[in-house]
Amino acid sequence: MPDPVLIVVHQPHSDPGRVGAMLRARGHALDRRCPLHGDALPEDLSGYAGTVVFGGPMSANDDHLPGLRDELRLIDRALARDHPLLGICLGGQMMARVLGGRVARRPDARVEIGYYPIQGTGEGRRMGLFDGEMGVYQWHQEGFDLPVGARLLARGGDYPNQAFAVGRNGYGLQFHPEVTHEMMERWMSKAGHMLTWPGARDAAAHRAGRARHDAALGRWLGRFLDRWLTRDR
């Protein structure tokens, strides 16, 4: 039986979505922890097939939150040991920060909320992870600088750093491949005011973008997870 995957989320109701469903379909149990609401994080990661750190409304710079400090230390341990690590949105930003990259808003306050195109870099194509343009779901108001030593895999427009690799099996993503239709509708309902922010797409564009791009994004995620979970350690 495959080892479990550690799932780190940031709110009591947070859902690992399509990532969680695909991991379960591949035989992995999910050990879900929410450090910002009191869950302890394991010191020893050797019993896990990998760790996924998901997104959330807080900032990677929120050191005043003890749970977030615990997550930064977990990421540091995982990277030091070349433990398979995947950071999504806030998780990817925290990875970048641990590696010395800056996480910040754009000076003009533009955000990415909705579907946006990203393009694979030469390194992303060489690794077989990104090929040409892909429409991805975004919900963020901060971005990250590419850390020294990381390899840029995909780039975008307003936020050029969209995916990076570090070490043998560490990946940081700015976008949200885990989002299901139900999650998208819930986010728009709970944070609908953000759809009016500079650069954000309106609700109709979210739904149209999902109809156009989600099937391909789901296929990409399946291929990505298979590589992440089976790559020689």
VOBA-1610 file (N, C-alpha, C; in pm, whole numbers, padded with zeros to 5 digits, always signed):
BEGIN
Met+00085-00120+00000Met+00000+00000+00000Met+00088+00125+00000Pro+00057+00224-00083Pro+00141+00345-00087Pro+00141+00420+00046Asp+00250+00490+00072Asp+00258+00573+00192Asp+00156+00686+00184Pro+00114+00739+00299Pro+00021+00852+00298Pro+00088+00979+00249Val+00006+01076+00216Val+00054+01209+00177Val+00009+01308+00284Leu+00102+01390+00330Leu+00071+01495+00427Leu+00007+01613+00354Ile-00110+01654+00402Ile-00188+01764+00342Ile-00192+01878+00443Val-00140+01994+00407Val-00138+02109+00497Val-00232+02215+00441Val-00336+02248+00520Val-00435+02348+00478Val-00437+02461+00580His-00515+02567+00551His-00505+02689+00630His-00634+02736+00693Gln-00744+02669+00668Gln-00871+02702+00731Gln-00944+02573+00764Pro-01029+02573+00868Pro-01097+02449+00907Pro-01178+02384+00795His-01235+02467+00707His-01320+02413+00599His-01241+02389+00470Ser-01110+02410+00470Ser-01031+02398+00347Ser-01038+02256+00292Asp-01044+02247+00160Asp-01066+02121+00089Asp-00949+02098-00006Pro-00883+01979-00002Pro-00776+01952-00100Pro-00827+01930-00241Gly-00958+01929-00260Gly-01018+01930-00392Gly-00971+01819-00483Arg-00943+01855-00607Arg-00906+01757-00708Arg-00771+01693-00678Val-00680+01766-00616Val-00553+01705-00576Val-00578+01591-00478Gly-00662+01617-00377Gly-00694+01513-00280Gly-00761+01393-00345Ala-00857+01419-00434Ala-00927+01309-00500Ala-00832+01225-00584Met-00740+01291-00655Met-00646+01217-00739Met-00546+01138-00656Leu-00504+01193-00542Leu-00414+01119-00455Leu-00482+00995-00398Arg-00607+01011-00354Arg-00681+00895-00303Arg-00700+00791-00412Ala-00729+00835-00534Ala-00748+00741-00645Ala-00621+00663-00673Arg-00507+00717-00637Arg-00380+00648-00657Arg-00340+00567-00534Gly-00429+00554-00438Gly-00409+00467-00323Gly-00350+00531-00200His-00332+00662-00199His-00270+00731-00086His-00374+00778+00014Ala-00356+00744+00139Ala-00433+00807+00245Ala-00384+00950+00263Leu-00473+01037+00310Leu-00437+01178+00331Leu-00433+01208+00480Asp-00319+01259+00526Asp-00304+01304+00665Asp-00320+01455+00663Arg-00440+01503+00694Arg-00474+01644+00680Arg-00444+01718+00810Arg-00367+01824+00801Arg-00332+01906+00917Arg-00361+02053+00887Cys-00411+02124+00990Cys-00437+02268+00978Cys-00365+02338+01094Pro-00237+02372+01076Pro-00159+02428+01187Pro-00211+02560+01241Leu-00274+02640+01155Leu-00325+02769+01201Leu-00444+02753+01294His-00497+02632+01304His-00607+02606+01397His-00571+02493+01493Gly-00441+02485+01527Gly-00400+02402+01639Gly-00341+02267+01607Asp-00342+02223+01481Asp-00286+02092+01449Asp-00133+02097+01451Ala-00073+01997+01515Ala+00073+01986+01512Ala+00118+01928+01379Leu+00237+01966+01338Leu+00296+01911+01216Leu+00401+01807+01252Pro+00414+01701+01174Pro+00511+01597+01207Pro+00654+01647+01194Glu+00740+01600+01284Glu+00882+01630+01274Glu+00949+01542+01171Asp+00903+01418+01160Asp+00964+01319+01072Asp+00875+01299+00950Leu+00927+01327+00832Leu+00850+01313+00708Leu+00883+01185+00634Ser+00965+01101+00691Ser+01012+00983+00617Ser+00901+00883+00588Gly+00792+00885+00665Gly+00683+00792+00641Gly+00580+00840+00541Tyr+00604+00954+00479Tyr+00509+01012+00384Tyr+00563+01001+00241Ala+00473+00975+00147Ala+00510+00975+00006Ala+00541+01116-00041Gly+00483+01216+00022Gly+00505+01355-00014Gly+00423+01445+00075Thr+00444+01574+00059Thr+00370+01676+00135Thr+00317+01780+00038Val+00190+01818+00054Val+00129+01925-00026Val+00087+02036+00069Val+00136+02157+00045Val+00096+02275+00121Val+00007+02360+00031Phe-00118+02379+00073Phe-00219+02444-00011Phe-00221+02595+00011Gly-00318+02660-00052Gly-00334+02803-00046Gly-00415+02848+00075Gly-00430+02979+00087Gly-00507+03037+00196Gly-00508+03188+00184Pro-00593+03256+00263Pro-00607+03401+00250Pro-00497+03481+00316Met-00412+03415+00394Met-00306+03489+00461Met-00185+03507+00369Ser-00083+03576+00418Ser+00038+03601+00340Ser+00151+03512+00387Ala+00241+03477+00297Ala+00361+03404+00334Ala+00450+03485+00428Asn+00423+03615+00439Asn+00502+03703+00526Asn+00441+03718+00665Asp+00334+03644+00696Asp+00263+03661+00824Asp+00332+03583+00936Asp+00453+03625+00970Asp+00531+03555+01072Asp+00468+03563+01211His+00375+03655+01231His+00314+03667+01363His+00219+03551+01392Leu+00188+03469+01293Leu+00100+03354+01311Leu+00185+03232+01345Pro+00171+03176+01467Pro+00255+03062+01504Pro+00240+02943+01410Gly+00118+02916+01365Gly+00099+02805+01274Gly+00173+02823+01143Leu+00176+02946+01092Leu+00248+02971+00968Leu+00398+02957+00989Arg+00448+02999+01105Arg+00591+02978+01134Arg+00623+02829+01137Asp+00533+02750+01193Asp+00553+02604+01193Asp+00558+02549+01051Glu+00475+02602+00963Glu+00475+02556+00824Glu+00605+02593+00753Leu+00654+02713+00777Leu+00781+02754+00716Leu+00894+02662+00761Arg+00893+02624+00889Arg+00995+02531+00938Arg+00978+02393+00875Leu+00854+02348+00858Leu+00830+02220+00791Leu+00883+02223+00648Ile+00855+02331+00576Ile+00903+02344+00438Ile+01055+02343+00435Asp+01117+02412+00528Asp+01263+02415+00534Asp+01318+02274+00556Arg+01258+02197+00646Arg+01303+02059+00670Arg+01284+01973+00546Ala+01169+01989+00482Ala+01139+01908+00362Ala+01240+01938+00251Leu+01269+02064+00228Leu+01363+02101+00123Leu+01504+02053+00155Ala+01543+02062+00282Ala+01677+02020+00321Ala+01697+01871+00300Arg+01588+01793+00311Arg+01597+01648+00298Arg+01555+01599+00159Asp+01527+01691+00066Asp+01479+01654-00067Asp+01353+01568-00059His+01272+01594+00041His+01142+01527+00055His+01049+01577-00055Pro+00972+01490-00119Pro+00879+01536-00224Pro+00781+01640-00170Leu+00785+01759-00225Leu+00710+01873-00171Leu+00641+01945-00285Leu+00513+01976-00266Leu+00436+02054-00362Leu+00369+02169-00289Gly+00398+02292-00330Gly+00335+02409-00274Gly+00243+02473-00376Ile+00117+02498-00337Ile+00017+02555-00426Ile-00022+02693-00376Cys-00005+02794-00460Cys-00037+02934-00431Cys+00037+02978-00304Leu-00031+02995-00191Leu+00038+03033-00068Leu+00150+02935-00037Gly+00125+02804-00059Gly+00229+02705-00034Gly+00351+02726-00121Gly+00331+02758-00248Gly+00444+02788-00336Gly+00515+02915-00296Gln+00439+03015-00251Gln+00500+03139-00205Gln+00584+03116-00081Met+00535+03031+00011Met+00614+03000+00130Met+00741+02925+00093Met+00733+02834-00005Met+00855+02768-00052Met+00955+02870-00104Ala+00906+02963-00186Ala+00995+03066-00241Ala+01058+03148-00129Arg+00979+03181-00028Arg+01031+03262+00082Arg+01138+03186+00160Val+01112+03059+00190Val+01212+02978+00262Val+01343+02972+00183Leu+01332+02973+00051Leu+01451+02965-00035Leu+01516+03101-00058Gly+01463+03205+00004Gly+01524+03337-00006Gly+01458+03432-00103Gly+01348+03390-00166Gly+01277+03476-00261Gly+01182+03572-00190Arg+01158+03685-00252Arg+01066+03786-00198Arg+00923+03752-00238Val+00829+03769-00145Val+00686+03754-00172Val+00620+03888-00145Ala+00549+03942-00245Ala+00494+04077-00230Ala+00382+04101-00331Arg+00304+04206-00307Arg+00204+04253-00402Arg+00272+04332-00514Arg+00202+04345-00624Arg+00250+04433-00731Arg+00233+04579-00687Pro+00320+04667-00732Pro+00306+04809-00696Pro+00173+04869-00740Asp+00117+04817-00852Asp-00011+04871-00901Asp-00131+04796-00844Ala-00110+04702-00752Ala-00216+04628-00682Ala-00297+04535-00772Arg-00250+04508-00894Arg-00321+04414-00980Arg-00314+04273-00921Val-00424+04199-00937Val-00434+04063-00887Val-00460+03969-01003Glu-00453+03839-00974Glu-00500+03737-01067Glu-00609+03658-00996Ile-00732+03673-01042Ile-00846+03602-00985Ile-00933+03558-01101Gly-00929+03430-01133Gly-00998+03377-01250Gly-00901+03296-01334Tyr-00933+03278-01461Tyr-00847+03200-01551Tyr-00755+03293-01630Tyr-00628+03253-01639Tyr-00525+03330-01710Tyr-00434+03232-01783Pro-00374+03276-01894Pro-00282+03187-01966Pro-00143+03189-01903Ile-00080+03073-01901Ile+00062+03064-01868Ile+00131+02987-01980Gln+00262+03006-01991Gln+00340+02941-02095Gln+00456+02864-02031Gly+00480+02744-02080Gly+00595+02666-02034Gly+00725+02729-02080Thr+00825+02725-01994Thr+00960+02770-02031Thr+01034+02655-02099Gly+01154+02684-02148Gly+01235+02578-02204Gly+01262+02467-02104Glu+01285+02505-01977Glu+01308+02404-01873Glu+01180+02325-01845Gly+01066+02393-01844Gly+00940+02322-01824Gly+00913+02222-01933Arg+00946+02258-02057Arg+00928+02165-02168Arg+01030+02052-02161Arg+01154+02085-02125Arg+01257+01981-02117Arg+01221+01875-02014Met+01159+01919-01903Met+01121+01825-01798Met+00991+01752-01830Gly+00925+01789-01940Gly+00800+01723-01977Gly+00682+01764-01892Leu+00689+01881-01827Leu+00583+01924-01737Leu+00493+02032-01797Phe+00547+02116-01882Phe+00468+02222-01944Phe+00504+02226-02093Asp+00402+02241-02176Asp+00425+02242-02320Asp+00331+02343-02382Gly+00384+02458-02420Gly+00301+02561-02480Gly+00215+02633-02378Glu+00103+02690-02425Glu+00016+02771-02340Glu-00091+02685-02274Met-00127+02722-02150Met-00229+02651-02075Met-00309+02753-01994Gly-00441+02738-01989Gly-00524+02824-01907Gly-00537+02767-01767Val-00504+02846-01664Val-00504+02796-01526Val-00588+02889-01437Tyr-00637+02832-01327Tyr-00719+02908-01232Tyr-00630+02972-01126Gln-00654+03101-01103Gln-00574+03178-01010Gln-00664+03246-00906Trp-00607+03263-00785Trp-00674+03348-00686Trp-00567+03398-00589His-00502+03508-00626His-00395+03560-00540His-00374+03707-00565Gln-00320+03773-00462Gln-00286+03915-00471Gln-00138+03940-00446Glu-00063+03834-00423Glu+00082+03845-00408Glu+00149+03746-00504Gly+00273+03771-00535Gly+00353+03681-00616Gly+00490+03666-00554Phe+00572+03581-00616Phe+00705+03555-00560Phe+00813+03578-00664Asp+00928+03621-00616Asp+01048+03623-00700Asp+01101+03480-00710Leu+01163+03448-00822Leu+01221+03316-00838Leu+01343+03304-00748Pro+01344+03206-00656Pro+01458+03194-00565Pro+01586+03153-00640Val+01698+03190-00586Val+01827+03148-00641Val+01834+02995-00638Gly+01871+02936-00749Gly+01883+02791-00758Gly+01758+02719-00804Ala+01643+02788-00805Ala+01519+02727-00854Ala+01513+02736-01006Arg+01441+02644-01068Arg+01427+02641-01213Arg+01286+02681-01251Leu+01273+02789-01330Leu+01142+02837-01371Leu+01084+02744-01476Leu+00962+02694-01451Leu+00897+02598-01540Leu+00785+02660-01623Ala+00721+02764-01570Ala+00611+02829-01643Ala+00607+02975-01603Arg+00571+03059-01700Arg+00563+03202-01673Arg+00428+03256-01718Gly+00390+03370-01659Gly+00265+03436-01693Gly+00286+03581-01727Gly+00177+03659-01725Gly+00183+03799-01763Gly+00210+03890-01645Asp+00105+03929-01572Asp+00122+04020-01458Asp+00210+03959-01349Tyr+00204+03828-01335Tyr+00287+03757-01238Tyr+00372+03657-01315Pro+00496+03693-01349Pro+00574+03612-01442Pro+00615+03476-01389Asn+00630+03462-01256Asn+00677+03335-01201Asn+00557+03250-01160Gln+00528+03147-01239Gln+00406+03068-01219Gln+00433+02925-01172Ala+00550+02871-01195Ala+00584+02736-01148Ala+00735+02723-01146Phe+00786+02659-01040Phe+00930+02637-01033Phe+00958+02500-00973Ala+01077+02450-01002Ala+01126+02325-00945Ala+01251+02354-00865Val+01269+02276-00756Val+01389+02291-00675Val+01427+02152-00625Gly+01556+02124-00624Gly+01602+01993-00579Gly+01553+01883-00671Arg+01540+01762-00615Arg+01499+01648-00696Arg+01348+01641-00716Asn+01270+01689-00617Asn+01125+01670-00629Asn+01045+01774-00551Gly+01089+01899-00558Gly+01015+02008-00497Gly+00958+02098-00605Tyr+00829+02131-00594Tyr+00762+02213-00695Tyr+00676+02318-00626Gly+00686+02442-00674Gly+00600+02550-00629Gly+00516+02600-00744Leu+00384+02609-00723Leu+00291+02658-00824Leu+00224+02784-00773Gln+00204+02882-00860Gln+00127+03000-00824Gln-00022+02977-00843Phe-00058+02888-00934Phe-00200+02868-00970Phe-00262+02753-00890His-00392+02730-00913His-00472+02638-00832His-00528+02524-00918Pro-00451+02418-00943Pro-00507+02306-01021Pro-00604+02221-00942Glu-00610+02240-00810Glu-00696+02156-00726Glu-00843+02197-00726Val-00873+02317-00777Val-01006+02374-00758Val-01112+02300-00840Thr-01217+02256-00772Thr-01333+02196-00836Thr-01435+02305-00867His-01540+02267-00943His-01646+02364-00971His-01709+02414-00841Glu-01734+02323-00747Glu-01797+02362-00621Glu-01707+02457-00542Met-01577+02431-00542Met-01485+02521-00473Met-01483+02658-00537Met-01481+02663-00670Met-01482+02792-00740Met-01606+02872-00704Glu-01721+02808-00705Glu-01845+02879-00672Glu-01844+02926-00527Arg-01790+02844-00437Arg-01784+02883-00296Arg-01691+03001-00276Trp-01575+02999-00342Trp-01482+03112-00329Trp-01546+03240-00382Met-01614+03232-00495Met-01678+03352-00550Met-01789+03402-00460Ser-01858+03311-00392Ser-01965+03351-00301Ser-01910+03417-00175Lys-01805+03357-00118Lys-01752+03407+00009Lys-01664+03531-00008Ala-01600+03546-00125Ala-01507+03658-00146Ala-01541+03729-00277Gly-01670+03745-00304Gly-01712+03806-00428Gly-01664+03948-00446His-01639+04020-00336His-01590+04158-00348His-01456+04164-00421Met-01378+04055-00416Met-01247+04055-00479Met-01256+04049-00631Leu-01371+04012-00684Leu-01386+04004-00830Leu-01385+04142-00895Thr-01396+04247-00815Thr-01392+04384-00869Thr-01252+04446-00859Trp-01156+04375-00804Trp-01022+04429-00786Trp-00951+04439-00921Pro-00851+04529-00931Pro-00781+04546-01060Pro-00720+04415-01110Gly-00753+04378-01233Gly-00700+04257-01294Gly-00786+04134-01278Ala-00883+04137-01183Ala-00966+04019-01158Ala-01069+04001-01270Arg-01109+03875-01293Arg-01216+03842-01387Arg-01350+03841-01313Asp-01458+03874-01386Asp-01590+03867-01322Asp-01640+03723-01319Ala-01754+03702-01251Ala-01803+03566-01229Ala-01832+03494-01360Ala-01887+03565-01459Ala-01916+03501-01587Ala-01788+03451-01653Ala-01681+03527-01641Ala-01554+03486-01700Ala-01495+03366-01627His-01516+03357-01496His-01472+03239-01421His-01540+03114-01477Arg-01670+03122-01495Arg-01744+03003-01540Arg-01711+02969-01685Ala-01696+03071-01767Ala-01659+03045-01907Ala-01518+02988-01915Gly-01427+03039-01834Gly-01291+02989-01833Gly-01285+02845-01788Arg-01368+02810-01691Arg-01370+02671-01645Arg-01418+02578-01756Ala-01525+02618-01825Ala-01576+02535-01934Ala-01471+02516-02043Arg-01389+02617-02063Arg-01290+02610-02171Arg-01163+02535-02130His-01118+02555-02005His-00983+02511-01969His-00976+02396-01870Asp-01083+02367-01796Asp-01066+02278-01681Asp-01034+02135-01719Ala-01091+02082-01825Ala-01062+01943-01861Ala-00913+01925-01890Ala-00856+02017-01965Ala-00712+02008-01995Ala-00628+02025-01869Leu-00671+02115-01779Leu-00597+02136-01656Leu-00602+02010-01569Gly-00717+01942-01567Gly-00727+01818-01492Gly-00636+01710-01547Arg-00628+01701-01679Arg-00537+01602-01739Arg-00392+01635-01706Trp-00359+01763-01710Trp-00223+01805-01674Trp-00192+01766-01530Leu-00287+01789-01439Leu-00264+01759-01298Leu-00240+01610-01277Gly-00316+01525-01345Gly-00295+01382-01332Gly-00155+01341-01374Arg-00108+01395-01486Arg+00027+01364-01533Arg+00132+01417-01436Phe+00109+01538-01386Phe+00204+01598-01293Phe+00215+01515-01165Leu+00101+01476-01106Leu+00104+01400-00982Leu+00171+01264-01002Asp+00146+01200-01116Asp+00212+01072-01142Asp+00363+01088-01143Arg+00411+01195-01203Arg+00556+01220-01206Arg+00606+01250-01066Trp+00534+01335-00994Trp+00576+01376-00860Trp+00582+01257-00765Leu+00485+01166-00776Leu+00476+01055-00682Leu+00568+00939-00717Thr+00605+00926-00842Thr+00680+00807-00883Thr+00824+00834-00920Arg+00864+00961-00927Arg+01000+00992-00968Arg+01100+00930-00870Asp+01209+00878-00925Asp+01312+00815-00843Asp+01362+00913-00739Arg+01357+00870-00613Arg+01399+00955-00504Arg+01551+00958-00493
//
